[in-house]
Amino acid sequence: MADVAERAGVSRTLVSFILDGKPGASEETRQRVLAIAGEIGYQPDSAARLLAQGRSRTLGVMIDVRQLFQAELVTHIYPAAEHLGYDVLLSANLPDRTEETVADSLISHRCGALVLLGPRAEQDSLRKLAERVPVVVAGRRLPGLSADTPLATVRTNDAKGMRQAVDYLVGLGHRRIHHVDGGTDPGSADRSRAYRSAMRAHGLADEIAVIPGAHNEEAGAAAARMMLAEPSLPTAVLAGNDRCALGILDVFTRAGVAVPEQVSLVGYDDSRLSENPRIDLTTIHQDAPGIARHAVELAVQMLVDDTPSTTDIVLEPTLVVRGTTAPPRD
């Protein structure tokens, strides 16, 4: 701003007024200042401007860059935030970078509220974090939220999604349906519990088989090798998420197991990769635009109203049938 003022021969205050669209300068001066600002590539410091107003309009977002669905959420978080006049600051949690470090970093950059995508932290830790800044958790259920803490959740009805998958497979004629769970990953416990419940509801309690896994390709591959080592394969496998399903599909295909002719396979998330023609994965669809929009709106609401929120927004899943499922062989 000082450079623009010096080149235009006017005060820095007048430059500030012009760039903010305020009156106080002639049209000739305004055009000259704008032209010089454009020539030198001036970009306003929005963070400093917001600090001067005493309120941050930046939402901090924590993402696991390895999770395809979280990346999809981010693509929708940006336009949702911009629509409300807010900026977004991303920070990634990595194997050697804790969620606590991510949260501290975002807060140190003066983010007004945090949107955490699939956090693993204990619920008490999330409550303590929400005492520092409003927090929205996306993709995870948090039972028994307190009414005096600015902590809200946005998630998919995972229990319903898993029931849809089991109902569909049973409807095709499958009985030996295995589930590769997500281990300690967010949402895994709810999905495994729903799988067991749905199998019992169909009178298939004796067929329940949960294989330990995680929401990544490596865990899916390990689970597939475990199944291949058994005397016989299940007729269908329900993976904890799409990445896990991709690992299963890769190992089965390399071992000569035809999908879906020999084993049907269902994922969870409906990430972009699942609709690739070479993968064509049957999966449970999560409403990424809806989750992103609600997460942003909740964060802004808590930030603006400066009041706690115990909102738990639950969105409906849908089954997307593609080419990895078919009736079992006789």
N, C-alpha and C positions, 0 to 999 in steps of 0.2 A: 504494500500500500504506500509505503514511503517512497519507493522507486517511481510509482505511478505519479505521485504528487510532485516529485522533483522534476520529472520530465514534462509534466503538464503545466508546471509553474503555478500550482495552487496549493492550498493547505491540505494536510492529511485528513483533517476533519471534513473538508468539502468532498474529497475523494470518497470518504466513508459514506457520506450522505448520498452521493450519486450512485455508488455501487449497491446501496441498500434501497434505491428507488425513492428516496425522500426528496422533497422540494428544497430549493435554496440555491440553485445554480441555473445559469442561462442555458438555453438549448445548445448553443455553440460550445460552451464549456463542457456540458454533459457529454456531447458527442466526442469531443477531443479526449476526455478522460476515458471513456469507454473504448475508443480506438486504441489508445496507448495500453490500456489494460489487456486488450486482446493481443496486441503485438508482443508484449513481454510474457504472455501466458499466465497472467495473474489468476490465482485461485484463492477464494476467500477461506479463511480458517474458521470453519463452521464450529469446531470444538471450542475455540476461544470465544466465539460469538455467543454460544449457548452458555458458557460459564459466566459471561458478562450478564446474561439474563438470569443467572442464579438457578438454572434448571437444565439438566442434560436431556437431549433428545436423541440419545444413542442407545440402542439395545445391544447388549452383549450376547453373543450366541456361541455356545460350546458345541462342537461337532467332532464326531469320530470319523475322520476322513476315509477310513477303510470301509465304512458302512454305506452301501449304495443308496439305501432308502433315506438316510440322513442327508446325503448330498442332494437328493431330490427335494427334501424339505427346504433346504437352504435356497434353492432356486425359486421357491415360492415365498419364502420369508422376506426376501429383498423387496419385491414389488408390494407386498402387504404392508411393510414398514414405510416404504416411500409414499404409499397412498395416504398414510396418516401423518406424513411429514417427519418421519424419523429415519435416522441413519442406522446402519448395522455394522457391528465390529465382530469379526469371527476370531475364534481361538480354538485350536485343536487339542484334544486329549490324546496322548500317545502312550505306548507302553512305558516309556521313561519320563512321562510328563503327567503328573497326577491331576485329577479333577480339581483338587484344592488349588493347585498352582494356576490352572486355567481361570478359575473364579477370581482369585486374587489379582491376576493380570487384567481381567476385564474391568474389575472394580477400580483398579489403579488408573485405568484409562478413562475413568469417570463415566462408565456406562450407568444409565439411570435404572435399568432393570435387566435381568438376565433371563434368557431362554436356553434351557439345558436340554439337549437332544439325547434321550436315552441314557441318563446318568446312572452310574453304578453305586454311588455313594449311599451310605446308610441314611435312613429317613431322618434320624436325629441330626445328622450333619446338614441335610438339606434345610431343616427347620432353622438351625443356627445361621446358615447362610442367608435365609430369608429375613432374619432379623437385621441384616446389614443392608439388604437391597431387595426389592420385589423379585420373586423368582417364579417362572413358569417351567414346569417339567413336561416335556413332550414325549409320548411313547412309553409311559410307565404309570402303573396304578400305585397310588399312595393312600392306603387306608387310614381312616381316623385323623384326617387333617384338622388342625386346631383353628378355631375361628379368629384367633388373635394374631395370626401370622400371615404375612403376604406371600402365600405359597399356593399356587394353583396348578392343575394338571389338565392336559389335553391328550387323549389317547383313543385307540380303537377298541371296540368291544372284542378283545381277543378270545374270550370264551365262546362268543357267538361264531367268530370266524373259524375256530377249530371244529365246532359242531357242524358247521356247514361243510367243511372238508370231509369229516368222517361220514356224515349223512350221504354225501355225494358218492364216496367210495363204496359204502355199503349198498347204495342204490344200484351201483354198477355190478354188484355181486361179490365184492371183496369181503373177506372175513379176516384173513391174516394181514392185518394192517399194523405196521411198526411205526413208531414215532422216534425221530432223532431230536432230542431236546436241545435247548440252548444253554445248558449248564447254568452258570451264574449270570448270564446276560439278561438285561432288562426284558421283562415280559415272558421269560422262559417258564417260570413257575406257573403262571396263569395258563399258558398254552398247554403245558403238560397235564395240568389238573383238568382242563377242559377235554383233552383227548381221552383221558381215563374215564371221565364221566360220560362222554358220548359213546364210548365203546360199551360201557356197562348198560347204557340205555338201550342199546341194540342187542343186548344179551350176549355180548362178546367179551365178557370179563376174562375168560380163560385165554383169549387171544391177545390181551394187552401186553405190549413189549415196548419199553422205553429204553432207548440206547443213549448213553451219555454223549453229549456233543457240545457245540457252541455255535454261535451265529457267524460262522466263517467256512470257507471252502475246505480248509485243512481238516476241521472236525467232521465235515460231511464225508470227506474221503476216508478218514479213519473209520467212521461208522460203516461205510460201504464195505471196506475190507473185512470188518468184523462180521458183517452179514454173509459175505462170500465164504467165510471160514466155517459157517454153520452147515449142517447136513442139507438143509433146504432153505430157499429164499422165501421171504414174504411175497404176497402178490401185490402189495402196495406199501409205499413208504411216505409218511407225512413228515416233512422236514421242518425244523424250527423256524427257518427263514429261507429266502431265495438263495443266499450265498451258500448256505449249508446244502441246499438241494443241488446246486451246481457242482459241488464237490462229489456228491453221491453220483450224479449223472456221469461225471467224467470217469470215475473208477469203474462203474458198471459198464459203460460203453467200451472202455479199454479191455475189460475182462470178457467181452463178448455177450454181455447180458443186454438183451433188447428192451428198450423203454419206448413204448408202454407194453409191447407184446408179452414180455415175461414179468416185468415189474412196473406198475404204475407209480408215478412220482408227483407229489404235490408240494409246492413251496408256500411261503408266506411273505407278503409285502407288496408283490407286483411291482418290483423295481424295473427300471427301463430295460435292463438286460434280459429279463424273463420273456419279453415279447420279441426278442431277436428270432428271426425265422429258423436259425440253426439250433436254438434252444427250445423255444415254443413251450414254455413251462406253464402248466396248470398251477394256479396259485390263488391265495386270498389277497384281494385288493384292499390296500389302505388308502384313504383319501388324503394324499399328501397336500394338495392345495388347501383343503379344509383344516387339517391339523395346523398348517403354517399360519393360516389366517387367524384362527382362533387363538393360537399361542401369542401372536403379535398383539391382537386386540386385548387379551387379558393383561399382558405386560404393560401396555399403554394405559389401560384403565386403572391398574393399581398405582402406576407412576403418577398419573394426573390426579386421581382422587386422593392419593396418599392414604389409602385405607386397605386393610387386609382383605384377602379374598380366599374363600375355601371352595371355589368353583372347581368342579371336576366335569369337564366336557367330554362326553363319550360319543364317538362317531361310529357309524355302522359299517361293517366290512361287507364285501361282496365276493362271491366265488367267480373266478375267471377261468373258464375251461379252455385249454389249448391242447397241444398234441402229446403231452406226456402221460395221459391217463386213458384207459380203455377197460372194458370188462375183462376179468381174469380168464385165462385159458381153462378149458374144462379138464 
